Amino acid sequence: MTEIYLISDYKNNFGSKWKAQPYRSGYDKNLLTDLFAKNGFNVNVISAYEVKFEKNIWVNSWVIYTSLEEKGLHYKNFLFDVLKGIESLGAKVIPSLDFLQAHENKVFMEILRETKLPEKYRTLSSKIFGTIEDLEKSLRKNQIVFPCVIKKASGSMSRNVALAKNENELVAAAKKMSSTYNLKASLKELIRSKKYKGYKQESSFQNKFIIQPFVENLTCDWKVLIYGNQIYTLKRNIKANDFKASGSGLNYTAGSESDFPIEYLDFVYEFFKILDVPNLSLDFSLTNNQPYIFEFQGISFGTSTQYKSKDYYEKMGDSWELKKNDWSQEEVYVDSIVSFIQSR
């Protein structure tokens, strides 16, 4: 059997699963192990802290991993360190560590968009910022078009997202999202600026963020999950006097009932194939025949769309067929990983 290593977190959890038992415990690892075994893989479950950095263990070994969204992202950063280490020893890490770096990090997500995707997937022209001072420089150069949407690098379900109609609203939102203020550190900086002529104080606004153009006249978007050659869709309506679909909870519909424009299945599938991942989550919208992909994730994304869908679209040759959804969340995940490895 082919060996595959599953790197779990400090709670011994792996992945993201809708309605997991216990709550937020991720996939059933015993079920994952059985499903991989049926496909010829022997699973070795290891917590990140147990990893030994020995080349004979990791060279040419397949590795799948998890991520976390806990405050500060400290353990996620630890996972990245560990996985980067075993990758340097020859491990074949799935998905690419670019997607761990982009998890809960919209700045790097936008960098991936700019560096990996063709122009038709770069219609939003997002801007990235590391401090409020960078934003102020950009504003002085008239580089921001209003209205716009500002998003803190971390956050999901439309948390840390704001619509700015003018410069004052943008700066206020940016200061709130990017604040790293610490009284003791600020006093030290003030003393340094008085003591040393020409000294520039450290910024108190160093939480990174992005700014995207505001797309008008949207009434909904779709959460799209892609596992191998399967596409699951969930329509999310936008509330009156709001601009966000994610987290609205307004009349969500899944699968064929979501009214996803099927002529764009190839559009989102090509996006997925270019990124070269086994599975992907993305936010898709359409206005005036212009498609947009606002955000995307390749690791530890929410799976409620797959769970709630009575059916899904499957790529069959050059066409898409609607199929009944009989897949568990573990089954569709394992199938996507196995298909990805077999295609290498």
C-alpha positions in Angstrom: 0.0 0.0 0.0 1.1 3.6 -0.6 1.9 5.5 2.6 0.2 8.8 3.3 0.8 11.0 6.3 -2.0 13.0 7.9 -0.8 15.9 10.1 -3.4 16.8 12.8 -3.5 19.8 15.1 -2.9 20.0 18.9 -6.4 18.9 19.6 -5.8 15.8 17.3 -8.4 17.3 14.9 -8.1 17.2 11.1 -9.9 19.3 8.5 -13.3 21.1 8.6 -16.6 19.2 8.7 -20.1 20.6 8.9 -22.0 19.2 11.9 -18.9 17.3 13.1 -19.3 15.3 16.4 -17.9 16.5 18.8 -18.5 20.1 17.7 -15.7 21.5 15.5 -13.7 18.3 15.7 -13.2 18.0 11.9 -13.4 14.8 9.9 -13.8 11.3 11.4 -10.2 10.2 11.2 -11.1 6.5 11.5 -13.4 6.8 8.6 -10.7 8.6 6.6 -8.3 5.8 7.4 -10.8 3.2 6.2 -11.6 5.1 3.0 -8.0 5.6 2.1 -7.3 1.9 2.8 -10.0 1.0 0.3 -8.0 3.0 -2.3 -4.7 1.4 -1.5 -3.3 4.0 1.0 -2.0 3.3 4.5 -2.7 6.4 6.7 -0.2 7.5 9.3 -1.8 10.0 11.7 0.7 12.3 13.4 0.2 15.4 15.5 2.4 18.3 14.2 4.5 18.3 17.4 5.4 14.6 16.9 7.1 15.2 13.5 10.7 14.1 13.3 12.8 15.9 10.7 14.5 12.9 9.1 14.8 12.7 5.4 14.4 8.9 5.2 10.9 9.4 6.6 9.7 12.1 4.3 11.4 11.9 1.0 8.7 11.3 -1.7 6.0 10.7 1.0 2.5 12.1 0.5 1.4 14.4 3.2 -2.1 16.0 3.9 -2.6 18.5 6.6 -5.0 20.7 8.5 -5.2 24.4 9.5 -6.8 26.4 12.3 -8.6 29.7 12.5 -8.0 30.4 16.2 -7.3 34.0 17.4 -3.8 35.2 16.5 -3.3 32.2 14.1 -0.4 31.1 16.2 -0.9 27.4 15.8 -1.5 27.8 12.1 1.9 29.5 11.8 3.4 26.6 13.8 1.9 24.1 11.3 3.4 26.1 8.5 6.9 25.9 10.1 6.6 22.1 10.5 5.2 21.4 7.0 7.8 23.7 5.4 10.4 21.6 7.2 9.2 18.3 6.0 8.7 19.7 2.5 12.4 20.7 2.4 13.2 17.0 3.2 11.3 15.9 0.0 7.7 15.4 1.3 5.0 15.9 -1.3 2.6 18.2 0.6 -1.1 18.4 -0.5 -2.2 21.1 -1.2 0.8 23.4 -1.9 1.9 25.3 1.2 0.9 28.5 -0.7 -2.7 27.6 0.3 -1.8 27.2 4.0 -0.2 30.6 3.8 -3.3 32.0 2.1 -5.6 30.5 4.7 -7.0 33.3 6.9 -4.7 35.6 4.9 -6.5 37.5 2.2 -3.3 39.5 1.4 -1.5 36.3 0.2 -4.7 35.1 -1.4 -4.6 38.2 -3.6 -0.9 37.6 -4.3 -1.8 34.1 -5.5 -4.5 35.5 -7.7 -2.0 37.9 -9.3 0.9 35.5 -9.7 -0.9 32.2 -10.7 -4.1 33.2 -12.6 -4.7 34.6 -16.0 -6.3 38.1 -16.6 -9.9 36.9 -16.8 -9.7 35.8 -13.1 -8.1 39.1 -12.0 -11.1 41.4 -12.7 -11.2 42.8 -9.2 -7.8 44.6 -9.1 -7.5 44.4 -5.4 -4.9 46.4 -3.5 -2.9 45.0 -0.5 -1.7 47.0 2.5 0.5 46.3 5.5 -0.1 49.5 7.5 -2.4 52.5 7.6 0.5 54.6 6.5 0.7 52.6 3.2 -3.0 53.3 2.6 -2.5 57.1 3.3 0.3 57.2 0.7 -2.0 55.5 -1.8 -4.8 57.9 -1.1 -2.5 60.9 -1.6 -1.7 59.5 -5.1 -5.4 59.1 -5.8 -5.0 55.3 -6.3 -8.3 54.3 -4.6 -11.6 54.4 -6.4 -14.8 54.8 -4.3 -16.9 53.1 -3.3 -14.7 50.2 -2.3 -14.7 47.2 0.1 -12.0 46.9 2.8 -11.3 43.5 4.3 -9.0 42.6 7.1 -6.6 39.8 6.0 -8.1 37.3 8.5 -11.8 36.7 9.0 -14.7 34.7 7.5 -18.5 34.9 7.4 -18.2 38.6 6.4 -16.4 39.5 9.7 -13.9 42.4 9.4 -15.4 43.6 6.1 -16.7 47.1 5.5 -18.0 49.2 2.6 -16.3 52.6 2.3 -18.1 55.3 0.2 -15.4 58.0 0.7 -11.9 58.6 2.1 -13.1 59.3 5.6 -15.0 56.1 5.9 -12.1 54.1 4.4 -9.5 55.5 6.8 -11.9 55.0 9.8 -12.5 51.3 8.8 -8.8 50.7 8.0 -7.7 52.1 11.4 -10.2 49.9 13.2 -9.1 46.7 11.3 -5.4 47.4 11.3 -4.9 48.6 14.9 -2.0 47.1 16.8 -2.0 49.8 19.4 -0.1 49.1 22.7 0.2 51.9 25.3 3.6 50.9 26.6 5.1 50.5 23.1 3.5 53.8 22.0 5.0 55.7 24.9 8.5 54.2 24.1 8.1 55.3 20.5 7.1 58.8 21.6 10.2 59.1 23.8 12.4 57.9 20.9 11.0 60.5 18.6 11.7 63.2 21.1 15.2 61.9 21.9 16.4 61.2 18.3 15.9 63.8 15.7 14.4 62.5 12.5 13.3 59.2 14.1 10.1 57.8 12.6 7.8 56.1 15.0 6.6 52.5 14.4 3.1 52.2 13.1 0.3 51.4 15.6 -1.7 50.0 12.6 0.1 46.9 11.3 -2.7 44.3 10.8 -2.6 43.9 7.1 -5.7 44.3 4.9 -7.0 44.4 1.3 -9.2 46.8 -0.6 -11.4 45.5 -3.5 -13.6 47.5 -5.9 -17.2 47.5 -4.9 -19.3 45.6 -7.4 -22.7 47.2 -7.6 -26.1 45.6 -8.3 -25.4 42.2 -6.8 -28.4 40.4 -5.4 -26.6 37.2 -4.4 -23.4 35.2 -4.7 -22.7 31.5 -4.7 -20.4 29.5 -2.5 -18.8 26.9 -4.8 -17.0 23.8 -3.6 -15.0 21.7 -6.0 -13.7 18.2 -5.2 -11.9 16.7 -8.2 -14.5 16.7 -11.0 -17.5 17.4 -8.7 -19.0 20.9 -8.2 -21.3 21.8 -5.3 -23.1 25.1 -5.2 -25.0 27.2 -2.6 -26.8 30.4 -3.4 -26.6 33.2 -0.8 -28.9 36.2 -1.1 -27.9 39.7 -0.1 -30.1 41.4 2.5 -31.7 44.8 1.7 -29.5 47.7 2.7 -26.4 45.4 2.8 -23.7 44.4 0.4 -22.5 41.1 1.9 -23.9 37.6 1.0 -21.6 35.6 3.2 -23.1 35.0 6.6 -26.5 36.6 5.7 -28.4 33.4 6.1 -31.0 34.8 3.8 -32.9 32.0 1.9 -29.9 29.9 1.1 -30.5 27.2 -1.5 -28.1 24.4 -2.5 -27.4 22.1 -5.5 -29.6 22.5 -8.6 -32.0 24.6 -6.5 -29.3 27.2 -6.2 -29.9 28.5 -9.8 -26.2 28.6 -10.4 -25.6 29.7 -14.0 -24.4 26.4 -15.4 -22.7 28.1 -18.4 -20.1 29.2 -15.8 -19.3 25.8 -14.5 -16.3 25.6 -16.9 -15.2 29.0 -15.7 -14.9 28.0 -12.1 -13.6 24.6 -13.0 -10.7 26.1 -15.0 -9.9 28.4 -12.1 -9.7 25.3 -9.9 -7.5 23.4 -12.4 -5.1 26.2 -12.7 -4.5 26.4 -9.0 -3.7 22.6 -9.0 -5.3 21.6 -5.8 -7.5 18.5 -4.9 -10.4 20.6 -3.6 -11.3 24.3 -3.4 -13.9 26.7 -2.0 -14.6 29.9 -3.8 -17.1 32.8 -3.7 -18.6 33.4 -7.2 -20.9 36.2 -8.4 -22.2 37.5 -11.7 -23.5 40.9 -12.8 -24.0 42.2 -16.4 -22.5 38.9 -17.7 -19.3 39.7 -15.8 -18.2 36.9 -13.5 -16.3 37.5 -10.3 -14.4 35.3 -7.9 -14.1 37.3 -4.7 -12.3 34.9 -2.5 -11.0 31.3 -2.6 -9.5 28.7 -0.2 -7.7 25.5 -0.7 -7.5 24.2 2.9 -9.8 23.9 5.9 -12.8 25.6 4.3 -16.4 25.2 5.4 -18.2 22.2 4.0 -21.9 23.0 4.6 -22.4 23.5 0.8 -21.6 19.9 0.1 -23.6 18.6 3.1 -26.7 20.6 2.1 -26.7 19.8 -1.6 -29.1 17.1 -2.8 -27.2 17.0 -6.0 -24.0 18.2 -7.7 -22.5 18.7 -11.1 -19.9 16.2 -12.3 -17.5 16.7 -15.2 -18.1 14.0 -17.8 -15.9 14.5 -20.8 -16.8 17.9 -22.2 -20.1 18.2 -20.4 -21.6 18.5 -17.0 -24.1 16.0 -15.6 -26.3 16.5 -12.6 -25.8 13.6 -10.1 -27.6 12.7 -6.8 -25.4 13.5 -3.8 -24.8 10.3 -1.9 -21.4 11.3 -0.7 -20.4 11.8 2.9 -18.0 14.7 3.6 -15.2 12.2 4.3 -15.9 10.3 1.1 -15.8 13.3 -1.2 -12.6 14.6 0.5 -10.8 11.3 0.2 -11.9 10.8 -3.4 -10.5 14.2 -4.3 -7.1 13.5 -2.6 -6.8 10.0 -4.2 -7.7 11.4 -7.7 -5.2 14.2 -7.2 -2.4 11.8 -6.3 -3.2 9.4 -9.1 -3.1 12.2 -11.6 0.5 13.1 -10.7 
